[in-house]
Amino acid sequence: MDTRDEESEITYIVPGLDSDQSESAVSRRVLTSPSVQAVVIDLATKGVTVHGRGLDAPALRALIESAGYQAA
């Protein structure tokens, strides 16, 4: 089975998320990946959940970090 076409989600903890501005910056950057269908951010838990098909966890982490935030 080809897993690149399966819908999945990956959640990262991003300790620096603390405002609408940081939420917007991370969302905009992650949504540049063609495999991403949606990004859900919870500022209370510092969680970033990415939904899509064929998600590449290291590449998504790199996108978050390129927005200026560490991701775990």
Beta strands, then each sheet from edge to edge (+ up, - down):
strand 1: 7-13
strand 2: 36-42
strand 3: 47-53
sheet 1: 1+ 3- 2+
end
